[in-house]
Amino acid sequence: MELTKPRLVLKTVDAANVMAISQGHLKRQMDTKGGPLIGGEDYFLGQHKTSPITWDVDRCREKFHRLGMLRRQEQA
C-alpha cells in the first residue's frame, strides 16, 4: 500500500500568500483566461458563482516551476 502526501488546497487569498504572488496574477493563470492552470486539476470552482476558488498549491508550484525552467532554456 502506497501512502500519498495530502495535497495543500487553499482558497485564493491563502494560496496566493503561500506562493508569494498576487491574487490577480494567480487568477490570470487560469486556463479560461489563457493561462496554464487547468480547472479541475490545478484549481477548483465552487458549486455557486460566489463560492471561493480553491487551488492545489503543490500542482500550481510544480507547473510554474516547469514553465520557468522551459523559459530559461529558451533564453540560453
N, C-alpha and C positions, 0 to 999 in steps of 0.2 A: 504494500500500500504506500503510495507516494503522497507525502504531505505537501500541500501547496501554500505558499505565502499568501495571506489575505491581502487583497488589493486595497489601496487607500483611495476611497471615493468620497469626494467632498463637494460642497456647494461652491458656486463660482467664486465668491469672495474669499473663502478659505483656500481653495485650490490656487487661486492667483497669488495669494500671500505665500503659500508654501513654495510655489515655483518662482517667486520673486519677479512676477510680471504683472502688468495691469489687467484688470478685469476686461477692459475693452480689447486689449490685444488678444487675450485668451478667446474671447467670443469671435473675434475676426478670423481665428484659425479654424472655425467650424467649416465642414465641407459645404454646407448650404451657403456659405459666404465666400467660397473659393479657396478655403484653407485646406490643410492636410488632415485635420482631425475628423474622424468618421463617427457619425451618430450611431449609437448602439454598440460601439466598441470603445471609443475614447471618451465620449460624453453621452449623457442620457437625459432626454427630455422627460419632464413630469407628465402626469396624466392630464393636467389642465394647463391652459395658457399661462396662468400665473404661478404654476409650480416652478420651483427652482431647477435650474440645470445642474446636474451633478457631473463631476469629471473624475475619470480614472487617472489620478495623478501620475502613477508609475508609467502607464501607457503613453500619456502625453509627453512625459520627460523622455522616454525612450524614442518616441517619434521625433521630437525636437532635436535630440542628440544626433540621431541618424541623418536628419536633414542638414544639420550643421556640419557634420563630417563630409557629406556629399558636396556641400558648397565650398568647403575648404579645399577639397580635392580638385574641384573645377578651377579654383583660383591659383592652384600651384603650378 
